[in-house]
Amino acid sequence: MPDTPVAAVDLPVPVSGEVLPDAPQAISFAFGDAESVLDRRELFDLFEVAHNGRWYEPPISPAGLGRCYRMAAHHQSAILLKRNLLVSSFVPSRWLSKADFAKWALDWLIFGNAYLEAVPNIAGRPAALRPAPAAFTRVGLKANQFFYVPGLYLGNATEFRTGSVHHLLEADPMQEIYGMPEYLSALQSGLLNESATLFRRKYYINGSHAGYILHISDATFSEADSAALRDAMRRSKGPGNFRNFFMHIPNGKPEGVRIIPIGEVGAKDNFVDIKDMTAQDMLAAHRVPPQLLGIVPKNSGGFGNVVDAARTFYQLEIVPIQQRMLEVNDWLGVTALAFQVPDVATVATTSA
């Protein structure tokens, strides 16, 4: 068959610097643009604490801090350890009981704010000290003015008697109205710890963790053999489960039987690494020795002498808190608070 002549087609010739409309073009883009150190959310730190005309609103939600109290075991345990050491060293007085002191100390450790109301007697002198819940106490616009706000509406607020409330606060460099808890730097780590635990728990509750697929491609494996295997696997459930199976396929291929895992979540997330990393962040924020929280060491050397750790922790962490709390005595004019050294801080270490 003779060749059929093809009509000549004039192709456009690109001029220097010109791109043809149908020609493929290389695409380049950038992502992860540089962000300013002073991001938009940090701009709120430049403003004063907002108020509603009667009291100042806290810069961070007390209700959120209260919920975060139980976000992770290491966080709650570290707070309770400090609370227990403070309570064990507290000497009750006729002005403040040990139970009320425990509530007041817990508020200080969780919220960075603690309030004590002086209840007067008939003569007008202080008869008792009563803790006001830090989650619902607000600082008023006037000097020595405080409100108890249990709800979201202004009408639910109750004003304390002027000058009857002592406010102990953890200093914040950005404002002087409310205190900030010292563990805020590890708050995100604690929430990540909680999220990892909830994810793993929901994974198991969801039931989407089928163990494996048993794939048999050997031609010598008959239907009767398949039925016998299915029956043996069904009988392995209930009492006497976790049994071992024996399978023999004469003249079978090396890859004739394969086990394909389909629900192994451990290889897809770093659950253990996340838990360990966030736990270290929380312990560092609270400055609590791990052996005091019952953490099992992973190395052969351990964490050292627990008595020495307890004595050091008491001197470096608990004593400064006690000295801050003694400010109440100067405010009240009487010795309502006093502390004694507990046994854990006085026991002499034995030589190894």
Contacts in CASP RR format, 6 or more apart in sequence:
PFRMAT RR
TARGET T0000
AUTHOR 0000-0000-0000
METHOD contacts of the structure
MODEL  1
MPDTPVAAVDLPVPVSGEVLPDAPQAISFAFGDAESVLDRRELFDLFEVA
HNGRWYEPPISPAGLGRCYRMAAHHQSAILLKRNLLVSSFVPSRWLSKAD
FAKWALDWLIFGNAYLEAVPNIAGRPAALRPAPAAFTRVGLKANQFFYVP
GLYLGNATEFRTGSVHHLLEADPMQEIYGMPEYLSALQSGLLNESATLFR
RKYYINGSHAGYILHISDATFSEADSAALRDAMRRSKGPGNFRNFFMHIP
NGKPEGVRIIPIGEVGAKDNFVDIKDMTAQDMLAAHRVPPQLLGIVPKNS
GGFGNVVDAARTFYQLEIVPIQQRMLEVNDWLGVTALAFQVPDVATVATT
SA
12 20 0 8 1.000
14 20 0 8 1.000
19 25 0 8 1.000
44 59 0 8 1.000
45 174 0 8 1.000
48 175 0 8 1.000
49 56 0 8 1.000
49 57 0 8 1.000
49 58 0 8 1.000
49 59 0 8 1.000
49 175 0 8 1.000
49 177 0 8 1.000
49 178 0 8 1.000
50 56 0 8 1.000
50 57 0 8 1.000
51 57 0 8 1.000
51 140 0 8 1.000
51 141 0 8 1.000
52 154 0 8 1.000
53 141 0 8 1.000
54 140 0 8 1.000
54 141 0 8 1.000
54 147 0 8 1.000
54 154 0 8 1.000
54 157 0 8 1.000
55 138 0 8 1.000
55 139 0 8 1.000
55 140 0 8 1.000
55 141 0 8 1.000
55 145 0 8 1.000
55 146 0 8 1.000
55 147 0 8 1.000
55 149 0 8 1.000
55 157 0 8 1.000
56 138 0 8 1.000
56 139 0 8 1.000
56 140 0 8 1.000
56 141 0 8 1.000
56 177 0 8 1.000
56 178 0 8 1.000
57 138 0 8 1.000
58 138 0 8 1.000
58 178 0 8 1.000
59 172 0 8 1.000
59 174 0 8 1.000
59 175 0 8 1.000
59 178 0 8 1.000
59 180 0 8 1.000
60 180 0 8 1.000
60 184 0 8 1.000
62 111 0 8 1.000
62 113 0 8 1.000
62 134 0 8 1.000
62 135 0 8 1.000
62 136 0 8 1.000
63 135 0 8 1.000
65 110 0 8 1.000
65 111 0 8 1.000
65 135 0 8 1.000
65 181 0 8 1.000
66 110 0 8 1.000
66 111 0 8 1.000
66 135 0 8 1.000
68 75 0 8 1.000
68 187 0 8 1.000
68 190 0 8 1.000
68 191 0 8 1.000
69 75 0 8 1.000
69 76 0 8 1.000
69 79 0 8 1.000
69 110 0 8 1.000
70 76 0 8 1.000
71 190 0 8 1.000
71 191 0 8 1.000
71 193 0 8 1.000
71 194 0 8 1.000
72 190 0 8 1.000
72 193 0 8 1.000
72 194 0 8 1.000
72 197 0 8 1.000
72 278 0 8 1.000
72 279 0 8 1.000
72 282 0 8 1.000
74 193 0 8 1.000
74 279 0 8 1.000
74 282 0 8 1.000
74 283 0 8 1.000
74 286 0 8 1.000
74 293 0 8 1.000
75 183 0 8 1.000
75 186 0 8 1.000
75 190 0 8 1.000
75 193 0 8 1.000
75 282 0 8 1.000
75 286 0 8 1.000
77 293 0 8 1.000
78 282 0 8 1.000
78 283 0 8 1.000
78 286 0 8 1.000
78 288 0 8 1.000
78 293 0 8 1.000
79 106 0 8 1.000
79 109 0 8 1.000
79 110 0 8 1.000
79 286 0 8 1.000
81 288 0 8 1.000
81 292 0 8 1.000
81 293 0 8 1.000
82 105 0 8 1.000
82 109 0 8 1.000
82 286 0 8 1.000
82 288 0 8 1.000
82 317 0 8 1.000
82 318 0 8 1.000
82 321 0 8 1.000
83 102 0 8 1.000
83 105 0 8 1.000
83 106 0 8 1.000
83 109 0 8 1.000
85 314 0 8 1.000
85 318 0 8 1.000
85 342 0 8 1.000
85 344 0 8 1.000
86 101 0 8 1.000
86 105 0 8 1.000
86 318 0 8 1.000
86 321 0 8 1.000
86 322 0 8 1.000
86 325 0 8 1.000
87 98 0 8 1.000
87 101 0 8 1.000
87 102 0 8 1.000
87 105 0 8 1.000
88 342 0 8 1.000
88 344 0 8 1.000
89 318 0 8 1.000
89 322 0 8 1.000
89 339 0 8 1.000
89 340 0 8 1.000
89 341 0 8 1.000
89 342 0 8 1.000
89 345 0 8 1.000
90 98 0 8 1.000
90 101 0 8 1.000
90 337 0 8 1.000
90 338 0 8 1.000
90 339 0 8 1.000
91 338 0 8 1.000
91 339 0 8 1.000
91 340 0 8 1.000
92 98 0 8 1.000
92 101 0 8 1.000
93 335 0 8 1.000
93 336 0 8 1.000
93 337 0 8 1.000
93 338 0 8 1.000
94 128 0 8 1.000
95 126 0 8 1.000
95 127 0 8 1.000
95 128 0 8 1.000
95 129 0 8 1.000
95 332 0 8 1.000
95 334 0 8 1.000
95 336 0 8 1.000
96 104 0 8 1.000
96 116 0 8 1.000
96 128 0 8 1.000
96 129 0 8 1.000
96 336 0 8 1.000
96 337 0 8 1.000
100 129 0 8 1.000
100 130 0 8 1.000
100 131 0 8 1.000
101 337 0 8 1.000
103 131 0 8 1.000
104 114 0 8 1.000
104 115 0 8 1.000
104 116 0 8 1.000
104 131 0 8 1.000
105 114 0 8 1.000
105 325 0 8 1.000
107 113 0 8 1.000
107 114 0 8 1.000
107 115 0 8 1.000
107 131 0 8 1.000
107 133 0 8 1.000
107 134 0 8 1.000
107 135 0 8 1.000
108 114 0 8 1.000
108 134 0 8 1.000
108 168 0 8 1.000
108 170 0 8 1.000
108 321 0 8 1.000
108 325 0 8 1.000
109 181 0 8 1.000
110 134 0 8 1.000
110 181 0 8 1.000
111 134 0 8 1.000
111 135 0 8 1.000
111 179 0 8 1.000
111 181 0 8 1.000
112 134 0 8 1.000
112 169 0 8 1.000
112 170 0 8 1.000
112 179 0 8 1.000
112 180 0 8 1.000
112 181 0 8 1.000
112 182 0 8 1.000
113 134 0 8 1.000
113 137 0 8 1.000
113 167 0 8 1.000
113 168 0 8 1.000
113 169 0 8 1.000
113 170 0 8 1.000
113 178 0 8 1.000
113 179 0 8 1.000
114 131 0 8 1.000
114 134 0 8 1.000
114 167 0 8 1.000
114 168 0 8 1.000
114 169 0 8 1.000
115 131 0 8 1.000
115 132 0 8 1.000
115 133 0 8 1.000
115 134 0 8 1.000
115 137 0 8 1.000
115 146 0 8 1.000
115 165 0 8 1.000
115 166 0 8 1.000
115 167 0 8 1.000
115 168 0 8 1.000
116 129 0 8 1.000
116 130 0 8 1.000
116 131 0 8 1.000
116 132 0 8 1.000
116 165 0 8 1.000
116 166 0 8 1.000
116 168 0 8 1.000
116 328 0 8 1.000
117 129 0 8 1.000
117 130 0 8 1.000
117 131 0 8 1.000
117 132 0 8 1.000
117 160 0 8 1.000
117 164 0 8 1.000
117 165 0 8 1.000
118 126 0 8 1.000
118 128 0 8 1.000
118 129 0 8 1.000
118 163 0 8 1.000
118 164 0 8 1.000
118 165 0 8 1.000
118 166 0 8 1.000
118 332 0 8 1.000
119 126 0 8 1.000
119 127 0 8 1.000
119 128 0 8 1.000
119 129 0 8 1.000
119 130 0 8 1.000
119 164 0 8 1.000
120 126 0 8 1.000
120 127 0 8 1.000
120 164 0 8 1.000
121 127 0 8 1.000
126 332 0 8 1.000
126 334 0 8 1.000
126 336 0 8 1.000
129 328 0 8 1.000
129 332 0 8 1.000
129 336 0 8 1.000
132 146 0 8 1.000
132 148 0 8 1.000
132 160 0 8 1.000
132 165 0 8 1.000
133 148 0 8 1.000
136 148 0 8 1.000
136 149 0 8 1.000
136 150 0 8 1.000
136 151 0 8 1.000
137 146 0 8 1.000
137 147 0 8 1.000
137 148 0 8 1.000
137 149 0 8 1.000
137 165 0 8 1.000
138 146 0 8 1.000
138 147 0 8 1.000
138 148 0 8 1.000
138 149 0 8 1.000
138 157 0 8 1.000
139 145 0 8 1.000
139 146 0 8 1.000
139 167 0 8 1.000
139 177 0 8 1.000
139 178 0 8 1.000
140 146 0 8 1.000
140 147 0 8 1.000
142 162 0 8 1.000
144 162 0 8 1.000
144 163 0 8 1.000
144 165 0 8 1.000
145 159 0 8 1.000
145 160 0 8 1.000
145 162 0 8 1.000
145 163 0 8 1.000
146 159 0 8 1.000
146 160 0 8 1.000
146 165 0 8 1.000
146 167 0 8 1.000
147 157 0 8 1.000
147 158 0 8 1.000
147 159 0 8 1.000
147 160 0 8 1.000
148 157 0 8 1.000
148 158 0 8 1.000
148 159 0 8 1.000
148 160 0 8 1.000
149 156 0 8 1.000
149 157 0 8 1.000
149 158 0 8 1.000
150 156 0 8 1.000
166 327 0 8 1.000
166 328 0 8 1.000
166 331 0 8 1.000
166 332 0 8 1.000
168 324 0 8 1.000
168 325 0 8 1.000
168 327 0 8 1.000
168 328 0 8 1.000
169 178 0 8 1.000
169 179 0 8 1.000
170 179 0 8 1.000
170 180 0 8 1.000
170 181 0 8 1.000
170 182 0 8 1.000
171 179 0 8 1.000
172 178 0 8 1.000
172 179 0 8 1.000
172 180 0 8 1.000
182 285 0 8 1.000
182 286 0 8 1.000
183 282 0 8 1.000
183 285 0 8 1.000
183 286 0 8 1.000
185 285 0 8 1.000
186 281 0 8 1.000
186 282 0 8 1.000
186 284 0 8 1.000
186 285 0 8 1.000
186 286 0 8 1.000
189 277 0 8 1.000
189 278 0 8 1.000
189 281 0 8 1.000
189 282 0 8 1.000
189 285 0 8 1.000
190 278 0 8 1.000
190 281 0 8 1.000
190 282 0 8 1.000
192 274 0 8 1.000
192 278 0 8 1.000
193 274 0 8 1.000
193 275 0 8 1.000
193 278 0 8 1.000
193 279 0 8 1.000
193 282 0 8 1.000
196 269 0 8 1.000
196 271 0 8 1.000
196 274 0 8 1.000
196 275 0 8 1.000
196 278 0 8 1.000
197 275 0 8 1.000
199 269 0 8 1.000
200 265 0 8 1.000
200 269 0 8 1.000
200 271 0 8 1.000
203 209 0 8 1.000
203 265 0 8 1.000
208 263 0 8 1.000
209 263 0 8 1.000
209 265 0 8 1.000
210 262 0 8 1.000
210 263 0 8 1.000
211 261 0 8 1.000
211 262 0 8 1.000
211 263 0 8 1.000
211 264 0 8 1.000
212 259 0 8 1.000
212 260 0 8 1.000
212 261 0 8 1.000
212 262 0 8 1.000
212 263 0 8 1.000
213 259 0 8 1.000
213 260 0 8 1.000
213 262 0 8 1.000
214 229 0 8 1.000
214 257 0 8 1.000
214 258 0 8 1.000
214 259 0 8 1.000
215 257 0 8 1.000
215 258 0 8 1.000
215 259 0 8 1.000
215 260 0 8 1.000
216 226 0 8 1.000
216 256 0 8 1.000
216 257 0 8 1.000
216 258 0 8 1.000
217 253 0 8 1.000
217 255 0 8 1.000
217 256 0 8 1.000
217 258 0 8 1.000
218 249 0 8 1.000
218 252 0 8 1.000
218 253 0 8 1.000
218 256 0 8 1.000
218 257 0 8 1.000
220 249 0 8 1.000
220 250 0 8 1.000
220 251 0 8 1.000
220 252 0 8 1.000
221 249 0 8 1.000
221 256 0 8 1.000
225 249 0 8 1.000
229 245 0 8 1.000
229 247 0 8 1.000
232 245 0 8 1.000
233 245 0 8 1.000
236 242 0 8 1.000
236 243 0 8 1.000
236 245 0 8 1.000
247 257 0 8 1.000
249 256 0 8 1.000
249 257 0 8 1.000
265 271 0 8 1.000
279 295 0 8 1.000
283 290 0 8 1.000
283 293 0 8 1.000
287 313 0 8 1.000
287 316 0 8 1.000
287 317 0 8 1.000
288 313 0 8 1.000
288 317 0 8 1.000
289 303 0 8 1.000
289 306 0 8 1.000
289 309 0 8 1.000
289 310 0 8 1.000
289 312 0 8 1.000
289 313 0 8 1.000
290 297 0 8 1.000
290 303 0 8 1.000
291 297 0 8 1.000
291 302 0 8 1.000
291 303 0 8 1.000
291 304 0 8 1.000
291 306 0 8 1.000
291 309 0 8 1.000
292 306 0 8 1.000
292 309 0 8 1.000
292 310 0 8 1.000
292 313 0 8 1.000
295 303 0 8 1.000
297 303 0 8 1.000
303 309 0 8 1.000
305 349 0 8 1.000
307 344 0 8 1.000
307 347 0 8 1.000
307 349 0 8 1.000
308 349 0 8 1.000
310 344 0 8 1.000
310 345 0 8 1.000
311 344 0 8 1.000
311 345 0 8 1.000
311 347 0 8 1.000
311 349 0 8 1.000
314 342 0 8 1.000
314 344 0 8 1.000
314 345 0 8 1.000
315 345 0 8 1.000
318 345 0 8 1.000
322 339 0 8 1.000
325 337 0 8 1.000
326 337 0 8 1.000
326 339 0 8 1.000
328 336 0 8 1.000
328 337 0 8 1.000
329 335 0 8 1.000
329 336 0 8 1.000
329 337 0 8 1.000
END
